[in-house]
Amino acid sequence: MQKLALFRLHLIVFLWGFTAILGKLITANAQILVFYRMLFASIFLYAFIRIYKKESIKVSKKLFFQLSGVGFFMALHWYCFFYSIKVSNVSIALSCLSLSTLFASVLEPIVFKRKVDISEVVMGTVIVACILLIFKTEFQYKEGIFYGVLCAIFGTVFSVFNGKLFGKTSSGNIIFYEIFSGWFILMVFYLATGQIMQMNEINYRDLALIGILASVFTAYPMFESVKLMKYISPFTLILTVNLEPVYGIILAFFIFGESEHMSPVFYVASLVMILAIVVNALIKTRKQKNIN
């Protein structure tokens, strides 16, 4: 069972890594892509929870608004991620996600009211140095790096506050309301600004790809990752999820060819960032064992 769980874990991380590939294959802009991804994913999640599992989706009004707030940051996170891909490439967008480690080292202690972990700040500083090095050597992708950094910020806010809400209702309800609320907020914004008609500017090929993105690469991995927590430790989950940029960058290199070829400095800096995240996870695990 342990080996099967690890295989399933690597499968969903691989699927998450492929999300960036689909983001580049889809020709629709980031606004349209995120709008339909959240719409389709919320439909799939609702059908799974209510029709297949026959579970209630009722939550308190207070929790609904809390989940809606997190869903708003999820929408911003996904928009910046796909926009970064559109204006630069997959490798840039994925490498910038590593900055989440630094942002989490600052935000998480504030939200959960714990002491700042110096090792997290040190690792985060190393990652920032690597990003600055990438920015210097890949300056032509400055806009993509900027939105990649914003993506990491919004993703950190989403993840930290999501952790705060964990356990207040079922994991399925949390995921459903966050994605649905994110889509609903986008729809209201587009209606208010007169941009809603732009959502029709999409072809059937893109709709099909977004449907696959929303189901196979969004709804399924989210549910699967929650189920796997019964068989694997949080450390194993976190450590393996850090492989997402690795899978994505390697896939992009072979699928898109020349447009994804970066300078040697980029790959060295990316490797250092990933190693820093892994070392940070190892340090945390050792500290936890010493406490126990």
Buried (B, 14 or more C-beta within 10 A) or exposed (E): EEEEBBEBBEEBBBBBBBBBBBBBBBEBBBBBBBBBBBBBBBBBBBEBBBEEEEEEBEBEEEBBEBBBBBBBBBBBBBBBBBBBBBBBBBBBBBBBBBBBBBBBBBBBBEEEEEEEBEEBBBBBEBBBBBBEBBBEBBEEBEBBBBBBBBBBBBBBBBBBBBEEBEEBBBBBBBBBBBBBBBBBBBBEBBEEEEBBEBBEEBEEEBBEBBBBBBBBBBBBBBBBBBEBEEBBEEEBBBBBBBBBBBBBBEBBBEBBEEEBEBEEBBBBBBEBBBEBBBBBBEBBBEEEEEEE
